[in-house]
Amino acid sequence: MNIQFPVQESVNARYSVRNYSDRPIDAETRQAIEDFISSMDNPFASQVKFHYLDQNAMQGQEKLGTYGVIKGAKQYIGTTIKSEPEALEAVGYELEAVMLYLANQGIGTCWLGGTFDRAGFASAMNVGEDEIFPVITPYGYPAAKKHVKEVMMRKLIKADQRKDWKELFFYNDFNTALTTAQAGELEFALEMVRLAPSASNKQPWRVVLTDTGCHFYEYKEPGYSDRFPYDIQRIDMGIAACHFDLAVKEKNIAGHFVTDNKPDIIWPANIEYVFSWVRD
């Protein structure tokens, strides 16, 4: 995937928009969005299918629900995958890339994993019965003001706060916090990971830097994914991979992701190895 937007500027511009204005997205812009999506790939060898929905075209049909979380949105993008290894990470990677692209265009989005009428959206988006339908996002221009529920939700999950480096990044083992000096040229990429969005702002990624590369682990929040038939935090890991990958590519640092390079280190309870990034 060719980077078509400045990474840090887009990361800083992206936030969860839950209240949308009446300003329409013109046909040319919508086509450009679909063209960008069709050009994407991911480093996990899993195919992500994208589905589009325009509620303006659903005249006479019941409006689809988001349980009061989203106001004013008319356009939605959905994703589906087959049940296979790293498929959820692939969704996180590709849909986050879309959101960063849209943020750079001044268009708002919001990750929705549990707060939408899954059956209704699946029917409207022609999702197959053999497909996993994990997340969708509305997209459109943000309203001038946030609605009350939006403000309350952002306060509840502390949406604008991120964990410190010492809680997320480690050097050689989980007992030694990684410093920015030790990170060297990868400091920017790791900072972009730190700023990434995640479900309920749990920030489940943990990264250990060793001589062989950056090793990404998931902190599995006990009980958090129990209401889903899959570990929804694996999508967050894909989001982290997207931020890291776009950042190293922007800095012309060559490397690639692998899923079979687990280092021989001991990790704490509720931590699980997911993938690694190694230099080329």
Steps between C-alpha positions, in 0.01 A plus 500: 500500500637838400478765772279782379496711816745628764492250786539717811270772372232242423544317832460828687196598292315170545255470790174313554226713345155410629303805386487577126389807307252509211777593256501230230808326367508563127514216249858576396625478859311177562651349188847606614437327835396179326801521270731536801338199667532288186874576492567375853660186629627383838805310630299206638405316179128517581247654265274772637175573317348848521130575482335839449167629622321827423199549726375773267423220252294306754176690447203323650723265699561500872812698596777286641592548862819583687335510845514878516878507465506656152296806398446631149712250306374395157794304356661190649788270414491139621764227495476122476757223519522125492588315820876455463819595687580872518171595329398730785842668491452550126166676562658729758788585269293578190206681660732719708689592183167606351420707808835678489451572131156645574628702796749662266205599280312654795251212506405342833469133592436288811586137575184302582544142618216438742276805478315440174214284373722227362222294342337806340824635358603152381177469305525851354863448401440153352736325737526126439411248768852352489666837563605657830363855523705653782495879460354791307556874491279791407670767296412860432579857596496562876226717647606828656414375849521161670173360633463435874541123478814544293654728763408256777649203314829680435527589869413145608774333295746791539518516122772765482737324740767246410723277713862601555787340309607306811165320507505400133855459371779280632863414428598132465254387768189615685701614802685783322316805370615624159641851479470724198878491468498120480218514245718713271353543153194297603395761757260668258333173400453394862359840592246460219407164655459667839256749351290236322129455580367182660173353622397686817850653491645183658828534302575125512827508304831432669823514296837348587800626302784250459789456259267310265228766483184623667281228648134585548296345781137537599398571858177302514262696722331228710139454392503787251445294185260250659193647326654441157568167326856625439766705677405852392824638645685329213351776285677748727825315433441548128447871561835513681664320207352753259638798693842337533519390137392833353747681726804287409412523131476878524848502658631257235587233758485162328338210679209258496257322731521132589294282732757230574782696662396475865803582717604275786394727784258461788189716489261595783151364561232583241766581239505315166746522210340613173760601236839659443649764275853419379740708296567414136 
